[in-house]
Structures are given as C-alpha cells and as structure tokens.
Amino acid sequence: MVPTVRLADLHLDEVLDKGGQGAVHSLADRPDQVFKQYFLPTADGAALSALVGFPATLSPGDRRTLLESAAWPTEIVVEGHRTAGFLMQRVPARFAGRKANGRHQLRELQYLLFPPKPLWGDIEPLDVFERLFLARRFIEVMGVLHRRSVVLGDISMRNILWAPGEPPELFILDCDSACVAGTVLPQADTPDWNDPESRTSTSDLDSDRYKIALTVGRILSCDAYVRPGTGLDLLDGLPDEVAAAVGTTFARAAGGHGTRPTVDEWARALSGRASIPLTPPAPRPPMPVLPLTDTDRRGPRGVIQLRPYQR
C-alpha cells in the first residue's frame, strides 16, 4: 500500500522554492521532510504511486543508494479525490553554502561548471579528483534507475546538488520527473540540457544517456556548454587512462538514438577501463540442402539374432 496523507493534515510552513509546476513548502511538524504542491489539477496519481512504491522493489543496497542521493517521492498527498502533491526528504544542510551577501544558497552543479566568483562566498569548487568521484556517484545513482528502465528525465545543473567532503556527496532534485509507469506531469526540459535528437516532449532512456554525457563531460571540463561532437577540454590532473576513456565515451554520445553510451559504459570509462563498441557479427549463411544418394537413404531394418549367453 502506497503511503498517503491528506493535505488538511499537513502543517505547512514557509515556501522554500517555486517553479512552473509547483511550490515546495517546509512542514512545521516534519522538519526532515518537505511538501511539493502541484499547481495543476491534472497530476497523474497512478504514475506518482509508482514512483513512491519504486524504492520498495530495490535491493537494500540500491534502495540506500537512491534514497541517500535523491529527493525521491515518499508519500502521496491528496485533497479529496485529487492528487495534490507529495512528500520527500528535505535537502540536507550540507548541500547549501553561504554566499558573499550572507544568504544561503544550494550548491547546485552550476557552481562546478563556471570559474569561481567572489560573490560565491564559501562555495568553493571541487578539485579534479573530487569531481571524478562525484561523476562516478552520479553514474552509480543513474545505474539504479536505468538498469530497471526508469527514465529520470529532467537532468540539469539546477537539479543536481553537491556537498564537499571526503568523499564529496551528490543529491538529485525534481525526481517526480522520473517515469516508472507513465509521467506525473508533462516533463520539463532545461535549456542547454536538451537532447538534440529528441522528436517528442517525453524523455526516454536514450535522451537520459545524452544528458548523462552532458553531466559527466561538463563536470570534468568545468564547461557549462560543451556538447558531444565538440572538443572536450578536460581539466588537468585526471589520470591519462580516465581522460582517454572519458573523451572517447563522450564523443560517442553525439550519435543518434540507440548508440549513446549506457551507464555501465560510463562506469568503465570513469574507472579508466575503456570499452570498445563491437559490431554484431553477420548471421551465418544457411547450410545448403544437398540431394541424397542411394547410400544416404534409410532402408528397411533387419533383425540381428544374438546367441544366448553361456555361463
């Protein structure tokens, strides 16, 4: 049974964020959770139920990976017969920094894609090895989804957070864009993070794979606009074998649907183990049917008489 709570039973506090599809509220009686309230009355309750129930289908290790690193929907919120939104984990405080003006700001991925500025305050970019670990963690989380054919959809520099540490940590937002059994609302696409080969408004595994390439390539190059098919200028300090494998894998993401590298191929590339795409062998021609000679044909079977065994 999918956990459900009535909107009237929630104690809404301040609005933490607001977007085109909904607003995120803190909760006075649930400090570790927040409520995302949909503006539109057309949210698909069945699709949201599938998202909420998805972690229960995972192994303990994969479930821990997902819930530690993503604001995954945990409870459905209803208002009468309408799906009003959902509850999710509140972003842990370590994923926020203090800007020069004293205001707190989430450490979004964008702070790893541009040269640092004084206005960033204590938000200091990660070094090259910390970036490599973060990219590996992102691939690990995406692997939990993709190995079960779950599409995340809206992958962008605003929806991925990071926290410094040993090792650095990752946290993914807007997970209600994911598709387990249909989409909750029409999927959004962030400018400069779109799949140029996509012909529909709905993401699929292959468009996710393109955005995975954007994420890894941009983290490791500190370039917010680089795309597969253009030169990838990786940061100095990466191990040579990793740099070579990442460059090759990133370039392959420029291909059409069905040719983009998978999460498993990215995991090998980030470990420095290059993968070589193989062309399936051509089918073997059928054996010719030859005419039978008289000696090949079966004749009538005789009976062999055996002598009794003498003791």
DRENMAR-314415 format. One line per field, with one value per residue (C-alpha): residue in one letter; x, y, z. Coordinates in steps of 0.05 Angstrom, whole numbers, padded with zeros to 5 digits, always signed. Layout:
BEGIN
r = c(a:...)
X = c(X:...)
Y = c(Y:...)
Z = c(Z:...)
This chain:
BEGIN
r = c(m:v:p:t:v:r:l:a:d:l:h:l:d:e:v:l:d:k:g:g:q:g:a:v:h:s:l:a:d:r:p:d:q:v:f:k:q:y:f:l:p:t:a:d:g:a:a:l:s:a:l:v:g:f:p:a:t:l:s:p:g:d:r:r:t:l:l:e:s:a:a:w:p:t:e:i:v:v:e:g:h:r:t:a:g:f:l:m:q:r:v:p:a:r:f:a:g:r:k:a:n:g:r:h:q:l:r:e:l:q:y:l:l:f:p:p:k:p:l:w:g:d:i:e:p:l:d:v:f:e:r:l:f:l:a:r:r:f:i:e:v:m:g:v:l:h:r:r:s:v:v:l:g:d:i:s:m:r:n:i:l:w:a:p:g:e:p:p:e:l:f:i:l:d:c:d:s:a:c:v:a:g:t:v:l:p:q:a:d:t:p:d:w:n:d:p:e:s:r:t:s:t:s:d:l:d:s:d:r:y:k:i:a:l:t:v:g:r:i:l:s:c:d:a:y:v:r:p:g:t:g:l:d:l:l:d:g:l:p:d:e:v:a:a:a:v:g:t:t:f:a:r:a:a:g:g:h:g:t:r:p:t:v:d:e:w:a:r:a:l:s:g:r:a:s:i:p:l:t:p:p:a:p:r:p:p:m:p:v:l:p:l:t:d:t:d:r:r:g:p:r:g:v:i:q:l:r:p:y:q:r)
X = c(+00000:+00029:+00035:-00017:-00031:-00087:-00068:-00111:-00069:-00004:+00022:+00050:+00105:+00145:+00151:+00223:+00220:+00171:+00173:+00128:+00092:+00090:+00117:+00158:+00136:+00171:+00129:+00124:+00115:+00161:+00229:+00263:+00210:+00182:+00117:+00116:+00047:+00025:-00007:-00042:-00101:-00081:-00024:-00027:-00038:-00022:+00044:+00062:+00042:+00091:+00146:+00131:+00129:+00192:+00245:+00210:+00225:+00301:+00354:+00374:+00439:+00406:+00350:+00401:+00439:+00376:+00346:+00413:+00426:+00357:+00296:+00252:+00177:+00160:+00085:+00028:-00012:-00086:-00140:-00207:-00200:-00145:-00070:-00044:+00030:+00079:+00127:+00201:+00265:+00288:+00355:+00407:+00441:+00510:+00486:+00479:+00533:+00534:+00543:+00581:+00517:+00504:+00446:+00445:+00447:+00442:+00507:+00479:+00520:+00527:+00580:+00624:+00614:+00639:+00702:+00692:+00669:+00676:+00601:+00600:+00625:+00645:+00621:+00688:+00690:+00715:+00784:+00792:+00794:+00733:+00697:+00715:+00686:+00623:+00615:+00623:+00570:+00522:+00532:+00520:+00453:+00432:+00450:+00399:+00346:+00369:+00381:+00306:+00288:+00268:+00279:+00298:+00280:+00298:+00373:+00406:+00455:+00398:+00373:+00439:+00470:+00538:+00570:+00645:+00673:+00716:+00686:+00640:+00566:+00511:+00437:+00387:+00324:+00259:+00255:+00180:+00201:+00222:+00180:+00167:+00096:+00079:+00095:+00063:+00060:+00087:+00163:+00204:+00268:+00321:+00352:+00423:+00409:+00363:+00374:+00380:+00357:+00292:+00229:+00178:+00166:+00175:+00244:+00268:+00329:+00369:+00355:+00375:+00440:+00454:+00443:+00488:+00543:+00530:+00534:+00599:+00633:+00614:+00635:+00704:+00716:+00686:+00649:+00574:+00562:+00605:+00566:+00584:+00610:+00651:+00720:+00722:+00778:+00783:+00814:+00887:+00903:+00857:+00893:+00912:+00872:+00810:+00817:+00824:+00764:+00720:+00738:+00721:+00656:+00634:+00646:+00602:+00543:+00538:+00509:+00436:+00384:+00406:+00481:+00493:+00537:+00500:+00512:+00554:+00598:+00606:+00624:+00680:+00704:+00707:+00747:+00796:+00775:+00757:+00702:+00702:+00634:+00630:+00591:+00547:+00573:+00535:+00489:+00519:+00490:+00445:+00475:+00457:+00408:+00442:+00407:+00413:+00447:+00420:+00471:+00447:+00376:+00350:+00327:+00287:+00317:+00333:+00335:+00400:+00396:+00440:+00466:+00446:+00499:+00539:+00556)
Y = c(+00000:+00067:+00116:+00172:+00234:+00286:+00357:+00382:+00341:+00376:+00437:+00479:+00529:+00575:+00568:+00545:+00545:+00556:+00533:+00526:+00463:+00472:+00501:+00468:+00480:+00465:+00430:+00454:+00384:+00346:+00381:+00328:+00329:+00380:+00381:+00394:+00421:+00418:+00478:+00437:+00391:+00341:+00305:+00230:+00196:+00126:+00150:+00183:+00120:+00080:+00129:+00125:+00049:+00041:+00040:-00020:-00060:-00050:-00089:-00059:-00032:+00001:+00029:+00061:+00090:+00121:+00149:+00177:+00213:+00236:+00274:+00215:+00219:+00181:+00196:+00219:+00280:+00281:+00334:+00298:+00255:+00298:+00285:+00349:+00332:+00290:+00290:+00280:+00285:+00356:+00375:+00363:+00427:+00405:+00416:+00491:+00544:+00617:+00668:+00734:+00771:+00723:+00686:+00611:+00580:+00508:+00481:+00468:+00435:+00502:+00521:+00467:+00490:+00562:+00596:+00616:+00687:+00728:+00731:+00656:+00666:+00599:+00558:+00533:+00486:+00415:+00395:+00347:+00283:+00304:+00318:+00249:+00218:+00260:+00238:+00165:+00174:+00205:+00145:+00098:+00130:+00132:+00059:+00042:+00074:+00054:-00019:-00021:+00021:+00081:+00147:+00207:+00260:+00330:+00325:+00394:+00435:+00462:+00393:+00363:+00386:+00370:+00376:+00379:+00324:+00262:+00238:+00293:+00277:+00283:+00298:+00298:+00342:+00341:+00265:+00268:+00279:+00205:+00154:+00087:+00076:+00140:+00212:+00250:+00316:+00336:+00331:+00395:+00405:+00454:+00499:+00477:+00408:+00382:+00322:+00350:+00283:+00281:+00287:+00284:+00320:+00256:+00233:+00162:+00122:+00147:+00221:+00207:+00178:+00241:+00283:+00236:+00251:+00326:+00319:+00279:+00319:+00386:+00366:+00343:+00402:+00459:+00479:+00492:+00489:+00434:+00381:+00314:+00327:+00387:+00388:+00365:+00401:+00361:+00391:+00378:+00324:+00268:+00201:+00192:+00128:+00161:+00223:+00179:+00135:+00194:+00231:+00171:+00157:+00230:+00233:+00171:+00207:+00251:+00192:+00180:+00145:+00075:+00090:+00132:+00101:+00067:+00077:+00014:+00041:+00106:+00069:+00034:+00099:+00135:+00077:+00083:+00019:+00037:-00002:-00016:-00019:-00082:-00092:-00154:-00209:-00221:-00280:-00344:-00366:-00427:-00494:-00516:-00573:-00627:-00684:-00752:-00811:-00882:-00898:-00839:-00863:-00908:-00978:-01029:-01052:-01125:-01164:-01187:-01254:-01259:-01324:-01339:-01320:-01382:-01382)
Z = c(+00000:-00021:+00038:+00031:+00073:+00068:+00052:+00110:+00159:+00140:+00177:+00121:+00137:+00091:+00015:+00001:-00075:-00131:-00203:-00263:-00238:-00163:-00098:-00044:+00028:+00093:+00146:+00217:+00246:+00198:+00197:+00155:+00100:+00051:+00011:-00063:-00081:-00153:-00185:-00239:-00220:-00274:-00237:-00253:-00186:-00213:-00241:-00175:-00137:-00180:-00162:-00087:-00090:-00132:-00076:-00044:-00107:-00100:-00064:+00004:-00026:-00086:-00043:+00003:-00056:-00085:-00021:+00004:-00061:-00086:-00063:-00083:-00070:-00006:+00007:-00037:-00013:-00032:-00028:-00034:-00096:-00126:-00124:-00092:-00089:-00050:+00009:+00001:+00041:+00056:+00025:+00079:+00104:+00079:+00007:+00019:+00025:+00046:-00009:-00001:+00017:+00074:+00042:+00039:-00030:-00052:-00081:-00150:-00203:-00238:-00186:-00217:-00289:-00286:-00260:-00186:-00170:-00106:-00099:-00087:-00016:+00016:-00044:-00069:-00130:-00122:-00146:-00205:-00163:-00123:-00189:-00214:-00151:-00159:-00231:-00210:-00156:-00207:-00253:-00194:-00178:-00251:-00256:-00202:-00247:-00317:-00301:-00286:-00348:-00304:-00340:-00297:-00350:-00326:-00315:-00309:-00270:-00226:-00206:-00183:-00117:-00087:-00019:-00004:+00040:+00040:-00005:-00035:-00038:-00090:-00085:-00143:-00143:-00182:-00183:-00197:-00269:-00269:-00306:-00273:-00301:-00340:-00323:-00266:-00306:-00374:-00370:-00369:-00409:-00386:-00439:-00459:-00428:-00483:-00528:-00599:-00629:-00589:-00630:-00573:-00508:-00468:-00446:-00456:-00436:-00496:-00481:-00409:-00436:-00475:-00413:-00373:-00423:-00415:-00339:-00337:-00392:-00362:-00291:-00314:-00361:-00320:-00383:-00378:-00453:-00482:-00520:-00552:-00622:-00600:-00569:-00496:-00458:-00394:-00331:-00317:-00267:-00290:-00297:-00370:-00378:-00349:-00393:-00455:-00438:-00420:-00484:-00527:-00490:-00492:-00567:-00578:-00544:-00606:-00644:-00657:-00615:-00596:-00600:-00537:-00482:-00426:-00351:-00350:-00405:-00368:-00304:-00342:-00373:-00306:-00277:-00335:-00369:-00440:-00474:-00549:-00583:-00624:-00688:-00682:-00729:-00793:-00790:-00817:-00885:-00880:-00897:-00968:-00975:-01018:-01054:-01021:-01056:-01051:-00998:-00956:-00954:-00900:-00920:-00883:-00817:-00806:-00741:-00710:-00674:-00612:-00583:-00511:-00461:-00438:-00364)
